[in-house]
């Protein structure tokens, strides 16, 4: 909410009494919650309750004869060989993080590029996380590595306890393969780290009392030297405790040279300020708040815009565009440099990904929720684009790019086809398919994919993908799962269904993916149409798709279930509390549900930009209108939801799911509740846990939606 100081003062004076009453109402709502004790996640009562509820659910679902078959099928599918490496390694090969039944925590390993082009590469272990966990008697989950360019020999390894967002960071020598003796070490915390050189880091973390935001993220950036105690690190930037977080900013070119250092101050979930460190001190960039600096390419600084922007009368850019600055012009005077257009989306387009090779820029864009890829070159003062002829009607992601060359690898996925990896040489334009997933993942021969549209309450067309049997009889009898997300400008693209295909589609069932407003499928405006005061639009879109499936007689309320996680869990919660008669099953993973308190536990305050602030009376009113926890009422019948959470989830507090289950129990309504100890916000820390989660979910869905 933006207002001048005068307006704020007048409102404060005029509404003093109503503000006080509003505060009293908020306190009363908290006091009246009989399940508030479940927010004490490590409290004896909460631990005992979660254990008892989980054991009850396991007894019921694991005794079903389908469970063991589903578990074995899920595990075999998850263990299917990885297609490609994830990390470019200068001239020495490719790397990936691999998990399997006998390597549940995982191993970081590498193969040469030549060997990776074969179906059976020879791998060399870099770091065995299972062995490390045993040696240190710790519940380690690998969260990634940040390596120092250009050699990328020294790496900062992030390890979490059981899958939490908070990580500890340790320096590792990728070539010699030990942790560096007396190397950089940062104890557990929610933190961001960037290399400056072999002896210097920029670190954003909690530095002591009063250095974390309300959401639990850092707002102070310091410079840390090798062998220097954390207490002696030098502060270089400080945001505000009311911010979402602050992160260090380090921009390098393809040769590893640093051109920009600074800090990114996230004022809210979707608004940021960029500060760069110059010879005369820090400079706040004159970018719009809804903008993001992205990698350097072709000697230019790239910026992605999520709002319309007119830096001058004759220079205007639309939301969803990518612009660029000449680095040589920008660095000495960033406030006066002139931007030029790189990419502007069409009416049904949105930017998906962009990255740089040595001399080119590669973009993937969405066109009507299907991916296309382009290679861009900057020459003689202008950008030119050429299409990369990857398979159509797919979802495309950039899996690897090579800074020292003009090559990239793409992962291409579809709902029914095998996922494939493609190798692209931007200089010669050569495109080659390297490999595909094993055809044994699941039998897709009996299904077909269609893209349909539903009409939402306000008349907007909402696209969705329908994966159905070819010989489907449209008589309303097909068991159907409807999946959605609809938040944070995240897009749901065609993807390999993998275990879902094996456990659900092979049974002759239907799977639906809805592309709701609030997501990013059609760019920033598609997201902003269902944000804050208009968040109900997301729930309306989801319900419209459910109604469309029933209208077309693809399914019926008896056979229709919904599934979603995190924001998608809130989506499912809103759907079954607003229109419970439409559904007979609901799978709610790591959800937000108590929206009147979502800013209190976990990292909830970070998402005020998406939902609004329940501490502000006007915003509380629109949140209260849909908050699923408050909408669980006596006299209504709900579709026996299956709620899954994780004790170690420090992102979305597990009490959201726990309190909803406890309230359903108090209302005499059936439900299932399972709380995994490990896994964090993923709810599963390894493939064994993931396979168990999938087997539980699809056993539940089969019991609720399929004929015996």
C-alpha positions in Angstrom: 0.0 0.0 0.0 1.5 3.3 -1.1 0.5 6.7 0.4 2.0 10.1 1.1 3.1 10.9 4.7 0.2 13.4 5.0 -2.4 10.8 3.9 -0.9 8.3 6.3 -1.1 10.7 9.2 -4.7 11.7 8.4 -5.7 8.1 8.2 -4.0 7.3 11.4 -5.8 10.1 13.3 -9.2 9.6 11.7 -9.2 5.8 12.2 -7.6 5.5 15.6 -10.7 4.0 17.2 -11.5 1.6 14.3 -7.8 0.5 14.1 -7.9 -0.3 17.8 -11.1 -2.3 17.4 -9.5 -4.1 14.4 -6.5 -5.0 16.5 -8.8 -6.4 19.2 -10.5 -8.5 16.6 -7.2 -9.9 15.4 -6.1 -10.8 18.9 -9.5 -12.4 19.6 -9.2 -14.6 16.5 -5.8 -15.8 17.7 -7.0 -16.5 21.2 -10.1 -18.4 19.9 -8.0 -20.8 17.9 -8.0 -24.1 19.9 -5.2 -25.6 17.8 -2.6 -22.8 18.1 -0.4 -25.2 20.2 0.3 -27.1 17.0 2.5 -24.2 15.8 5.0 -25.2 18.5 6.4 -27.7 16.1 8.9 -29.3 18.5 6.5 -29.1 21.5 5.8 -32.5 23.1 2.1 -32.2 22.4 2.5 -31.3 18.7 5.2 -34.1 18.2 3.0 -36.7 19.8 -0.1 -35.6 17.8 1.7 -35.6 14.5 3.2 -39.0 15.1 -0.1 -40.6 16.1 -1.9 -39.1 13.1 0.8 -40.2 10.7 0.9 -43.7 12.1 -2.9 -43.9 11.7 -2.7 -42.8 8.0 0.2 -45.2 7.3 -1.7 -48.2 8.8 -4.8 -47.4 6.7 -3.1 -46.7 3.3 -0.1 -49.1 3.5 -2.5 -52.0 4.3 -4.2 -51.4 0.9 -3.1 -54.0 -1.6 -2.3 -51.3 -4.1 0.3 -49.5 -1.9 3.2 -51.9 -2.3 2.8 -52.1 -6.1 2.6 -48.3 -6.3 5.7 -47.9 -4.1 7.8 -50.3 -6.3 6.6 -48.7 -9.5 7.3 -45.2 -8.2 10.8 -46.2 -7.0 11.7 -47.8 -10.3 10.5 -44.8 -12.2 12.4 -42.3 -10.0 15.6 -44.4 -10.4 15.5 -44.2 -14.1 18.8 -43.0 -15.4 19.4 -39.3 -15.5 19.6 -37.8 -18.9 22.3 -35.2 -18.6 24.5 -33.3 -16.3 23.5 -30.2 -14.6 26.7 -28.2 -14.2 29.1 -27.1 -17.0 32.7 -27.9 -16.2 35.3 -26.1 -18.3 36.5 -28.7 -20.9 36.6 -31.5 -18.3 33.1 -33.0 -18.6 29.7 -32.8 -17.2 28.3 -33.3 -13.7 25.1 -34.4 -12.0 23.7 -35.1 -8.6 22.5 -38.7 -8.6 20.2 -40.6 -6.2 19.1 -44.2 -6.2 17.9 -46.9 -3.7 21.4 -47.6 -2.5 22.5 -43.9 -2.6 19.5 -42.3 -1.0 21.2 -39.0 0.0 23.0 -38.8 -3.3 26.3 -38.5 -5.0 27.8 -35.6 -6.9 29.6 -37.1 -9.8 31.1 -36.2 -13.2 31.7 -37.7 -16.6 33.6 -36.4 -19.7 31.5 -34.8 -22.3 32.4 -37.5 -24.8 31.3 -40.2 -22.3 28.1 -38.4 -21.4 27.1 -38.5 -25.1 26.9 -42.3 -24.7 24.0 -44.1 -23.1 26.1 -45.6 -20.4 28.7 -43.0 -19.3 31.5 -43.7 -16.8 31.1 -41.6 -13.7 33.6 -40.4 -11.1 32.5 -39.5 -7.6 33.1 -36.0 -6.4 31.2 -36.0 -3.2 29.3 -38.9 -1.6 26.7 -37.4 0.7 25.6 -40.7 2.1 29.2 -41.4 3.2 29.5 -37.9 4.6 26.3 -38.2 6.6 27.5 -41.5 8.1 31.0 -40.1 8.9 29.6 -37.0 10.6 26.4 -38.7 12.0 24.3 -35.9 10.5 21.1 -35.9 8.6 22.6 -34.1 5.5 20.6 -33.2 2.5 22.6 -31.8 -0.4 21.4 -28.4 -1.6 23.9 -27.5 -4.3 27.3 -25.9 -4.9 28.6 -22.5 -5.9 32.0 -22.7 -7.6 34.5 -19.9 -8.2 34.8 -19.0 -11.9 36.6 -19.4 -14.2 38.4 -22.5 -12.9 35.5 -23.7 -10.7 37.8 -25.7 -8.6 36.8 -24.2 -5.2 33.2 -24.6 -4.4 30.8 -23.7 -1.5 28.7 -26.7 -0.7 25.3 -26.1 0.9 24.0 -28.9 3.2 20.7 -28.8 5.1 19.5 -30.7 8.1 16.7 -32.9 6.8 15.8 -30.6 3.9 15.3 -27.3 5.6 15.7 -24.0 3.8 18.4 -23.1 6.3 21.8 -24.5 5.2 25.4 -24.7 6.5 28.0 -23.8 3.9 31.5 -25.4 3.6 34.4 -24.9 1.1 35.2 -27.9 -1.0 38.0 -28.6 -3.5 36.3 -30.2 -6.5 39.6 -31.4 -8.0 41.3 -32.9 -4.9 37.9 -33.7 -3.5 38.3 -32.9 0.2 36.7 -30.2 2.2 39.3 -27.4 2.4 41.1 -27.4 5.7 40.4 -24.1 7.5 38.4 -23.1 4.5 35.3 -20.9 4.4 32.6 -22.2 6.8 29.2 -20.6 7.5 27.0 -22.2 10.2 23.4 -23.0 9.6 21.1 -20.2 8.5 19.0 -18.8 5.7 21.9 -17.2 3.7 23.1 -16.2 0.3 26.8 -16.2 -0.6 28.7 -15.0 -3.7 32.4 -15.4 -4.6 34.5 -12.3 -5.3 37.8 -14.1 -5.5 39.6 -17.0 -3.9 39.9 -15.2 -0.6 36.7 -13.1 -0.5 33.0 -13.7 -0.2 29.9 -11.5 -0.1 27.6 -12.9 2.5 24.0 -12.2 3.5 22.9 -14.0 6.6 21.9 -13.4 10.2 24.7 -11.7 12.0 23.2 -11.5 15.4 20.1 -10.1 17.0 18.1 -7.7 14.8 19.7 -8.7 11.5 16.8 -10.8 10.1 13.6 -9.7 8.5 10.2 -10.6 9.8 10.2 -13.5 7.3 13.5 -14.8 8.8 15.8 -13.8 5.9 18.9 -11.6 6.1 18.9 -7.9 5.2 22.6 -7.2 6.0 25.4 -8.0 3.5 29.1 -8.2 4.6 32.4 -8.9 3.0 34.1 -12.0 4.5 37.8 -12.7 4.0 39.5 -16.1 4.2 40.4 -17.1 7.8 38.4 -14.1 9.1 35.9 -14.8 11.9 32.3 -14.0 11.1 32.4 -11.4 13.9 35.0 -9.4 12.0 33.3 -9.4 8.6 32.9 -5.9 7.1 29.4 -4.6 6.6 28.9 -3.2 3.0 25.1 -2.9 2.7 22.1 -2.8 5.0 18.5 -3.0 3.9 15.5 -2.6 6.2 14.0 -5.2 8.7 10.7 -4.6 6.9 12.1 -5.9 3.6 11.7 -9.5 2.5 15.5 -10.0 2.3 18.7 -8.7 0.8 21.1 -10.6 -1.3 24.7 -9.9 -2.6 25.0 -9.1 -6.3 28.1 -10.2 -8.4 27.9 -10.1 -12.2 30.6 -11.8 -14.2 31.2 -12.2 -17.9 31.8 -15.5 -19.7 35.5 -15.4 -18.8 34.8 -14.9 -15.1 35.7 -11.2 -14.9 33.6 -9.2 -12.5 31.9 -6.1 -13.9 29.4 -5.4 -11.2 29.2 -5.9 -7.4 26.4 -4.7 -5.1 23.3 -5.8 -3.4 19.7 -6.6 -4.2 17.2 -5.3 -1.7 13.9 -7.2 -2.0 11.4 -4.7 -0.7 8.6 -7.3 -1.1 8.0 -10.6 -2.9 8.1 -8.9 -6.3 9.7 -5.5 -5.8 13.4 -4.9 -5.6 16.0 -2.1 -5.5 19.5 -2.6 -7.0 22.5 -0.9 -5.5 25.9 -1.2 -7.2 29.2 -0.4 -5.5 31.2 2.3 -7.4 34.4 4.2 -6.8 32.4 7.0 -5.2 30.2 4.8 -3.1 26.9 2.8 -3.6 24.6 3.9 -6.4 20.9 3.0 -6.4 19.9 2.1 -9.9 17.0 3.9 -11.6 15.2 0.7 -12.6 11.5 0.0 -11.9 10.8 -2.0 -8.8 9.4 -4.9 -10.7 12.6 -5.6 -12.6 15.4 -8.2 -12.4 19.0 -7.9 -13.6 19.9 -11.2 -15.4 23.2 -12.6 -16.7 25.6 -10.5 -18.8 25.7 -11.4 -22.5 27.5 -10.1 -25.6 29.1 -7.3 -23.6 25.7 -6.0 -22.4 23.8 -5.9 -19.1 20.4 -7.5 -19.4 17.3 -6.6 -17.4 13.9 -8.4 -17.3 10.9 -6.1 -16.8 7.7 -7.2 -15.0 6.0 -3.9 -15.4 5.7 -1.2 -18.1 8.5 1.3 -17.9 9.3 4.5 -19.7 12.9 5.6 -18.8 12.4 8.6 -21.1 9.7 10.2 -23.2 10.9 8.4 -26.4 12.0 5.1 -24.8 9.1 2.9 -23.5 9.1 -0.8 -22.8 6.2 -3.2 -21.9 5.9 -5.6 -19.0 7.5 -9.0 -19.9 10.2 -7.4 -22.1 14.0 -7.9 -21.8 16.2 -4.8 -22.3 19.9 -4.4 -22.4 22.6 -1.7 -21.8 26.1 -1.5 -23.3 28.4 -2.3 -20.4 31.1 0.2 -21.5 28.5 2.9 -21.4 26.7 1.7 -18.3 29.5 1.1 -15.9 30.9 4.7 -15.7 27.4 6.2 -15.4 24.6 3.6 -14.8 22.0 6.3 -14.2 22.3 7.9 -17.7 23.0 4.9 -19.9 20.4 4.2 -22.6 18.5 0.9 -22.7 17.6 -1.0 -25.9 15.0 -3.7 -26.5 16.0 -7.4 -26.7 12.7 -9.2 -26.5 9.1 -8.1 -26.3 6.3 -10.7 -25.9 3.3 -11.0 -28.1 -0.3 -11.3 -26.8 0.0 -15.0 -26.0 3.7 -15.1 -25.2 5.9 -14.9 -22.1 9.6 -15.2 -21.4 10.5 -18.5 -19.8 14.3 -18.6 -19.5 17.4 -16.8 -20.7 21.1 -17.5 -20.4 24.3 -16.6 -22.1 27.1 -18.6 -23.9 30.4 -17.0 -24.8 29.1 -14.9 -27.7 25.3 -15.5 -27.8 22.1 -15.2 -25.7 19.6 -18.0 -25.6 16.0 -17.5 -24.7 13.1 -19.9 -24.3 9.6 -18.4 -24.5 6.1 -19.6 -24.0 3.6 -19.3 -26.7 0.1 -20.5 -25.6 1.9 -22.5 -22.8 4.2 -24.3 -25.1 7.9 -23.7 -25.4 10.0 -22.3 -28.2 13.8 -21.5 -28.2 15.8 -18.8 -29.9 19.4 -17.8 -30.1 20.1 -14.1 -30.1 23.2 -12.3 -31.3 24.2 -8.6 -30.8 25.9 -7.2 -33.8 26.3 -3.6 -35.2 24.1 -2.1 -32.5 21.1 -4.5 -32.9 19.9 -7.8 -31.6 18.9 -10.5 -34.1 17.1 -13.8 -33.3 17.1 -17.2 -34.9 14.7 -20.0 -33.9 16.2 -23.3 -32.6 14.1 -26.1 -34.1 13.4 -28.2 -31.1 10.3 -30.5 -31.0 7.0 -28.6 -30.8 4.2 -28.9 -28.3 6.7 -29.4 -25.4 8.2 -27.8 -22.4 11.8 -26.8 -22.9 14.3 -26.0 -20.2 18.0 -25.0 -20.5 19.9 -27.7 -18.6 23.5 -26.7 -19.4 25.3 -23.8 -21.1 29.0 -23.4 -21.6 30.6 -20.0 -20.7 33.8 -20.8 -22.5 32.1 -21.9 -25.7 28.8 -21.3 -27.6 27.1 -24.6 -26.8 24.1 -25.4 -24.8 22.0 -28.4 -23.8 18.2 -28.5 -23.6 15.8 -30.8 -21.8 12.6 -31.3 -23.8 9.6 -32.8 -22.1 6.0 -33.6 -22.9 3.2 -35.2 -20.9 3.3 -38.5 -22.9 6.5 -38.5 -24.9 9.9 -39.6 -23.5 12.0 -36.7 -22.1 15.0 -36.0 -24.4 18.2 -34.0 -24.2 19.4 -31.9 -27.1 22.8 -30.5 -27.8 23.0 -27.1 -29.6 26.1 -25.3 -31.1 25.1 -21.7 -31.4 28.0 -20.8 -33.7 27.3 -23.5 -36.3 23.5 -23.9 -35.5 24.0 -27.6 -35.3 21.3 -29.3 -33.2 21.5 -33.0 -32.1 19.4 -35.2 -30.0 21.6 -36.9 -27.4 19.3 -39.3 -25.5 15.8 -40.1 -24.3 14.3 -41.5 -21.1 13.8 -45.2 -21.1 10.5 -46.1 -22.8 9.7 -48.3 -19.8 8.9 -45.3 -17.6 5.2 -45.8 -18.4 3.1 -47.0 -21.3 1.8 -43.8 -22.9 0.5 -45.5 -26.0 -3.1 -45.5 -24.9 -3.4 -41.9 -24.0 -3.6 -38.6 -25.8 -3.0 -34.9 -24.8 -5.5 -32.1 -25.6 -5.3 -28.4 -24.8 -8.8 -27.1 -23.9 -10.2 -24.0 -22.3 -12.7 -23.2 -19.5 -14.5 -20.0 -19.0 -13.9 -18.4 -15.6 -16.4 -16.4 -13.6 -15.3 -13.1 -15.2 -15.4 -14.5 -18.8 -11.7 -15.1 -19.2 -10.6 -18.2 -21.0 -8.4 -20.5 -18.9 -6.3 -23.0 -20.7 -5.7 -26.5 -19.4 -4.0 -29.7 -20.6 -6.1 -32.9 -20.6 -4.3 -36.2 -20.6 -6.9 -38.9 -21.3 -7.3 -42.4 -22.7 -7.7 -42.4 -26.5 -10.8 -44.5 -26.2 -12.4 -42.4 -23.4 -16.1 -42.6 -23.0 -17.4 -39.2 -22.1 -20.0 -40.4 -19.6 -18.6 -38.8 -16.5 -17.1 -42.1 -15.1 -13.3 -41.6 -15.6 -11.3 -41.1 -12.4 -9.6 -37.7 -12.8 -7.0 -35.7 -10.9 -6.8 -32.0 -11.5 -3.5 -30.3 -10.7 -2.8 -26.6 -10.3 -0.6 -23.9 -8.8 -1.6 -20.4 -9.8 0.8 -18.2 -7.9 4.1 -16.3 -7.8 4.3 -16.0 -11.6 5.3 -19.7 -11.8 4.4 -21.5 -15.0 3.2 -25.1 -15.4 4.6 -26.4 -18.7 4.3 -29.7 -20.5 6.5 -32.1 -18.5 7.3 -35.8 -18.1 4.6 -37.2 -15.8 6.9 -40.1 -14.9 5.6 -41.7 -11.7 2.2 -40.1 -12.1 1.9 -41.7 -15.5 2.9 -45.1 -14.1 0.7 -45.0 -11.0 -2.3 -43.1 -12.4 -2.5 -42.9 -16.2 -1.7 -46.6 -16.8 -4.8 -47.5 -14.9 -6.9 -45.8 -17.6 -7.4 -42.6 -15.7 -7.2 -38.9 -16.5 -4.7 -36.2 -15.4 -5.4 -32.5 -15.9 -3.0 -29.5 -15.5 -4.6 -26.1 -15.2 -2.8 -22.9 -16.3 -4.4 -20.4 -13.8 -4.1 -16.7 -13.4 -1.5 -16.0 -10.7 1.0 -18.1 -12.7 3.4 -16.9 -15.3 2.1 -18.7 -18.4 1.2 -15.4 -20.2 3.6 -13.1 -18.5 3.5 -10.6 -15.6 0.0 -9.3 -16.2 -1.4 -12.9 -16.0 0.2 -13.1 -12.6 -0.9 -9.7 -11.5 -4.5 -10.4 -12.5 -4.7 -12.8 -9.5 -2.6 -11.2 -6.8 -3.4 -9.6 -3.4 -6.9 -8.1 -3.6 -7.8 -10.2 -6.7 -6.3 -13.6 -5.4 -9.8 -15.1 -5.4 -9.5 -15.0 -9.2 -7.0 -18.0 -9.0 -9.6 -20.0 -7.1 -12.3 -19.0 -9.5 -10.2 -20.2 -12.5 -9.5 -23.6 -10.8 -13.2 -24.1 -10.0 -14.1 -23.2 -13.6 -11.7 -25.9 -15.0 -13.3 -28.5 -12.6 -16.8 -27.4 -13.8 -15.7 -27.6 -17.4 -14.4 -31.2 -16.9 -17.8 -32.1 -15.5 -19.7 -30.3 -18.2 -17.8 -32.1 -20.9 -18.6 -35.4 -19.1 -15.0 -36.3 -18.9 -15.6 -36.9 -15.2 -18.1 -36.3 -12.4 -17.9 -35.1 -8.8 -17.8 -38.7 -7.7 -14.7 -39.3 -9.8 -12.9 -35.9 -9.6 -10.0 -35.2 -7.2 -7.7 -32.2 -6.9 -4.0 -32.0 -6.1 -1.5 -29.2 -5.4 1.4 -28.3 -3.2 2.5 -25.2 -1.3 0.6 -22.3 -3.0 -1.1 -25.2 -4.9 -2.1 -26.6 -1.5 -3.8 -23.3 -0.7 -5.5 -23.6 -4.1 -6.9 -27.0 -3.3 -7.9 -25.9 0.2 -9.8 -22.9 -1.3 -11.5 -25.2 -3.9 -12.8 -27.8 -1.5 -14.0 -25.2 1.1 -15.7 -23.0 -1.5 -17.1 -25.8 -3.7 -16.8 -29.1 -1.8 -19.6 -30.7 -3.8 -17.4 -30.7 -6.9 -14.8 -33.1 -5.5 -14.4 -36.5 -4.0 -10.7 -36.4 -3.2 -8.1 -33.7 -2.4 -4.3 -34.1 -2.0 -2.9 -31.1 -0.2 0.9 -31.0 0.0 2.9 -28.7 2.3 0.1 -26.2 2.2 -0.7 -22.7 3.3 -4.1 -22.9 4.9 -4.5 -20.6 7.9 -4.1 -17.3 5.9 -5.0 -15.1 8.8 -1.8 -16.2 10.5 0.4 -17.1 7.6 2.8 -14.2 8.2 3.5 -15.4 11.8 5.2 -18.9 11.5 7.8 -20.0 9.0 8.7 -17.6 6.1 5.2 -16.4 5.6 5.9 -12.7 5.8 7.9 -13.1 2.6 4.7 -13.6 0.6 2.8 -10.5 1.6 3.3 -9.3 -2.0 1.3 -12.3 -3.2 -1.5 -12.4 -0.7 -1.6 -9.1 1.2 -1.0 -8.5 4.9 -3.6 -9.8 7.4 -2.4 -7.2 9.9 -4.0 -4.4 7.7 -7.7 -4.4 8.1 -8.6 -3.9 4.4 -6.3 -6.6 3.3 -7.3 -8.9 6.1 -10.9 -8.7 4.8 -10.1 -10.1 1.4 -7.8 -12.8 2.8 -10.5 -13.8 5.3 -12.9 -14.2 2.4 -11.0 -17.3 1.2 -8.7 -18.6 4.1 -9.4 -22.3 4.0 -8.7 -22.9 7.7 -11.4 -20.4 8.7 -13.8 -21.8 6.0 -13.8 -25.3 7.5 -17.3 -25.1 9.0 -19.8 -27.4 10.8 -22.6 -28.6 8.6 -20.5 -29.0 5.4 -19.2 -32.2 4.0 -15.6 -32.1 2.7 -14.0 -34.7 0.4 -11.8 -36.4 3.1 -8.6 -34.6 2.2 -5.2 -36.1 2.4 -2.8 -33.5 4.0 0.9 -34.0 3.8 3.6 -31.9 5.5 7.1 -32.1 6.9 8.4 -31.4 10.4 11.6 -29.9 8.9 9.6 -27.5 6.6 10.9 -24.1 7.7 9.5 -22.5 4.5 5.7 -23.2 5.0 5.1 -24.1 8.7 3.6 -27.7 9.0 1.0 -26.3 11.4 -0.9 -25.1 8.4 -1.7 -28.7 7.5 -1.8 -29.9 11.1 -4.3 -27.4 12.4 -6.6 -28.1 9.4 -6.5 -31.8 10.1 -7.2 -31.2 13.8 -10.2 -28.9 13.0 -11.6 -31.5 10.6 -11.4 -34.0 13.4 -13.2 -31.7 15.7 -15.9 -31.2 13.1 -16.3 -35.0 12.8 -15.1 -34.9 9.2 -12.9 -37.7 7.7 -9.3 -36.8 6.6 -5.9 -38.3 6.3 -2.8 -36.6 7.7 0.9 -37.6 7.2 3.9 -35.6 8.5 7.3 -36.7 7.3 10.1 -35.7 9.7 12.5 -35.0 6.9 12.1 -33.4 3.5 11.6 -29.7 4.3 9.3 -28.0 1.8 9.7 -30.8 -0.7 8.2 -33.2 2.0 10.8 -35.9 0.8 14.5 -35.8 1.3 15.4 -38.6 -1.0 13.9 -40.9 -3.6 12.8 -43.5 -1.1 10.8 -40.9 0.8 9.5 -39.5 -2.5 8.4 -43.0 -3.7 6.6 -43.5 -0.4 4.8 -40.2 -0.7 3.7 -41.0 -4.3 2.5 -44.4 -3.2 0.5 -43.0 -0.3 -1.0 -40.3 -2.5 -2.1 -42.6 -5.4 -3.3 -45.3 -3.0 -5.5 -42.6 -1.4 -6.6 -41.3 -4.9 -7.5 -44.8 -6.0 -9.5 -45.6 -2.9 -11.5 -42.4 -3.3 -12.0 -42.2 -7.1 -11.6 -45.6 -8.6 -14.0 -48.5 -8.6 -13.0 -51.4 -6.4 
